[in-house]
C-alpha cells in the first residue's frame, strides 16, 4: 500500500511540475520564503551546505554499503533463513534510484530554482537527486540495522534520528537554493516507495525465521512449551538478574 501511495504521489507531483500546474505557484511562494529567511539568517548557510553534502553519492552510498555488509555478515553468522534478502533489496533500490531520477530529470527539464528558462545543458532539477540519494541510502541502512540494534538508545537514534537527518538534508537543499521545494518533496515520495521494498524483504525474512522456529518447536514439544512460557514454579527466580 505504501509503495503504491509513494508512486502515486510522485507521479502527481511530476505531472504538476511538467504541466505547470497549481502547485507550481505554491512552490514559488515557498521558495521566496526560503530565500528571504536564508538572506536574514546567513549564519546558518555554512552549516546548511554541510548538510547538503550528505546527499553526495560518495558520502551516502558507502554508508549503505557498510550497513549491507554488516547485516549480511550478521545474518549469515546466525544462519538465518533468507538472510541475504534485505541486503539484496537495499542494493537493488539504490541501483534503481539513479535510473529513475535521471529519466525524470531529462523528461521534465525543470529550470533551476527561481528561474523560468531550463538549463541550456538540458540538466533538470526535478526531482532532487541529492535528496533521493540521502533518503534511500540512510533510510535503507536504518531499516537494515534496526533489527540488530541491541539497546533502546540505538533504536531511538535509528527511528528518530534518521527521519530528522533526511528532513535536514532536504530542507538545506532548498535553503541553499539548490532545489525547489517540490523537487525535494517528490524525492521523498519516491523514497517511500523504494524503502517499502526493503521493509518487505525484511518481513519475508522474519516470516522465514518464525517458520523455522515453529518447525523446531513442533519437533521438540518440550522446548516449545518452555519457549511459550509454560514453566513450573521451580523455573521462576527472583529479580536478581537470573533467568525468569
C-alpha positions in Angstrom: 0.0 0.0 0.0 2.8 2.4 0.9 4.6 1.5 -2.3 1.6 2.5 -4.4 1.0 5.6 -2.4 4.6 6.8 -3.0 4.4 6.1 -6.7 1.0 7.9 -6.9 2.3 11.0 -5.1 5.5 11.0 -7.1 3.5 10.8 -10.4 1.1 13.5 -9.3 4.0 15.9 -8.4 5.7 15.1 -11.7 2.6 15.9 -13.6 2.1 19.2 -11.7 5.6 20.4 -12.4 5.7 19.3 -16.0 2.4 20.8 -16.8 3.0 24.0 -14.7 0.0 23.1 -12.5 -1.4 25.0 -9.5 1.2 23.5 -7.1 4.0 25.3 -9.0 2.6 28.6 -7.9 2.8 27.4 -4.3 6.3 26.2 -5.0 7.3 29.8 -6.0 5.8 31.2 -2.8 7.6 28.7 -0.5 10.8 29.2 -2.4 10.6 33.0 -1.8 10.1 32.4 1.9 13.2 30.3 1.9 15.1 33.0 0.1 14.0 35.7 2.5 14.7 33.6 5.5 18.1 32.5 4.3 19.1 36.1 3.5 18.1 37.1 7.0 20.0 34.2 8.6 23.3 33.9 6.8 24.9 32.4 9.9 23.2 29.1 9.1 24.3 28.9 5.4 27.7 27.2 6.1 26.1 24.6 8.2 23.3 24.1 5.6 26.0 23.4 2.9 27.5 20.7 5.0 24.1 19.0 5.3 23.7 19.2 1.6 26.9 17.3 1.1 25.3 14.4 2.9 23.4 13.8 -0.3 26.5 13.2 -2.3 26.9 9.7 -3.7 30.4 9.4 -2.4 29.1 10.1 1.1 25.7 8.4 1.3 26.3 5.2 -0.7 29.3 4.0 1.4 27.1 4.3 4.5 24.6 2.0 2.9 27.2 -0.5 1.7 28.6 -0.7 5.2 25.2 -1.5 6.6 24.7 -4.1 3.9 28.0 -5.8 4.6 27.5 -5.7 8.4 23.9 -7.0 8.5 24.6 -9.6 5.8 27.5 -10.9 7.8 25.4 -11.0 11.0 22.5 -12.8 9.3 24.8 -15.4 7.8 26.6 -15.9 11.1 23.3 -16.5 12.8 22.3 -18.9 9.9 19.1 -17.0 9.4 16.9 -18.3 6.6 17.0 -15.8 3.6 19.5 -13.6 5.5 20.6 -12.3 2.1 17.2 -10.9 1.1 17.1 -7.5 3.0 20.7 -6.6 1.9 19.9 -7.5 -1.7 16.8 -5.4 -1.6 18.8 -2.4 -0.4 21.3 -2.8 -3.1 18.5 -3.1 -5.7 16.8 0.1 -4.7 20.0 2.1 -4.6 20.8 0.8 -8.1 17.4 1.6 -9.5 17.3 5.1 -7.9 19.7 6.9 -10.3 18.0 5.5 -13.3 14.5 6.8 -12.2 15.9 10.2 -11.2 17.9 10.7 -14.4 15.0 9.7 -16.7 12.5 12.0 -14.9 15.1 14.9 -14.8 15.6 14.6 -18.5 11.9 14.3 -19.3 10.8 17.3 -17.1 13.8 19.5 -17.6 12.8 21.8 -14.8 14.7 25.1 -14.6 16.9 26.0 -11.6 15.2 27.5 -8.5 13.9 30.9 -9.2 14.3 30.7 -13.0 11.8 30.1 -15.8 14.2 29.0 -18.5 15.7 25.5 -18.5 19.4 25.0 -18.3 21.0 25.1 -21.8 22.8 21.9 -21.0 19.5 20.1 -20.6 20.1 19.4 -16.9 16.8 19.2 -15.0 16.3 19.9 -11.3 13.2 17.8 -10.7 13.4 15.6 -8.7 16.3 16.2 -6.3 19.0 13.6 -6.8 20.7 14.6 -3.5 17.5 14.3 -1.5 16.7 10.9 -3.1 20.2 9.5 -2.6 20.4 10.5 1.0 16.9 9.4 1.9 17.2 6.0 0.2 20.8 5.3 1.4 20.3 6.4 5.0 16.8 5.1 5.2 17.6 1.7 3.9 20.7 1.5 6.2 18.4 2.3 9.2 15.9 -0.4 8.1 18.7 -3.0 7.8 20.3 -2.1 11.2 17.1 -1.6 13.3 16.5 -5.4 14.0 20.1 -5.7 15.2 20.0 -2.6 17.4 20.7 -4.1 20.9 19.8 -1.1 23.0 16.8 1.3 23.3 19.1 4.2 22.7 20.3 2.7 19.4 16.8 2.0 18.3 15.8 5.6 19.2 18.7 7.0 17.1 17.6 5.0 14.1 13.9 5.6 14.4 14.0 9.3 15.3 17.4 10.4 14.1 17.2 9.1 10.6 14.0 10.9 9.6 15.3 14.1 11.2 18.5 13.8 9.2 16.6 13.2 5.9 14.5 16.2 6.6 17.5 18.3 7.4 19.2 17.4 4.1 16.1 18.2 2.0 15.4 21.5 4.0 19.0 22.6 3.5 19.0 21.9 -0.3 16.1 24.4 -0.6 17.7 26.8 1.9 20.9 26.9 -0.2 18.9 27.4 -3.4 20.0 24.1 -4.9 16.4 22.9 -5.4 12.8 23.9 -5.5 10.6 22.6 -2.6 8.7 20.3 -4.9 11.9 18.7 -6.1 12.6 17.6 -2.5 9.1 16.6 -1.8 8.9 14.4 -4.9 12.2 12.7 -3.9 10.7 11.9 -0.5 7.7 10.3 -2.2 9.9 8.2 -4.4 11.9 7.2 -1.3 8.7 6.0 0.4 8.1 3.5 -2.4 11.7 2.3 -2.6 12.1 1.8 1.2 8.9 -0.2 1.2 10.7 -2.8 -0.9 13.5 -3.1 1.7 10.9 -3.3 4.5 9.0 -6.0 2.6 12.2 -8.0 2.1 12.8 -7.8 5.9 9.3 -9.0 6.5 9.8 -12.0 4.3 13.0 -13.0 6.1 11.2 -12.5 9.5 8.4 -14.9 8.4 11.0 -17.4 7.3 12.7 -17.2 10.7 9.4 -17.6 12.5 8.5 -20.6 10.4 11.8 -22.3 11.2 11.2 -21.6 14.9 7.7 -23.1 14.7 9.1 -26.2 13.0 11.7 -26.7 15.7 9.0 -26.2 18.3 6.8 -28.8 16.7 9.8 -31.2 16.5 10.6 -30.6 20.2 7.4 -30.1 22.2 9.2 -29.7 25.5 11.3 -26.9 24.1 8.2 -25.3 22.6 6.5 -25.3 26.0 9.4 -23.5 27.6 9.6 -21.0 24.8 5.9 -20.3 25.2 6.4 -19.6 28.9 4.8 -22.8 30.2 7.2 -23.3 33.1 6.8 -24.6 36.6 7.2 -22.6 39.8 10.7 -24.0 40.2 11.7 -22.4 37.0 10.9 -18.9 38.2 13.5 -16.9 40.0 13.6 -13.6 41.7 14.5 -10.3 40.1 18.3 -10.5 40.9 19.1 -11.0 37.2 18.8 -14.7 37.0 16.7 -16.3 34.2 13.0 -15.9 34.7 
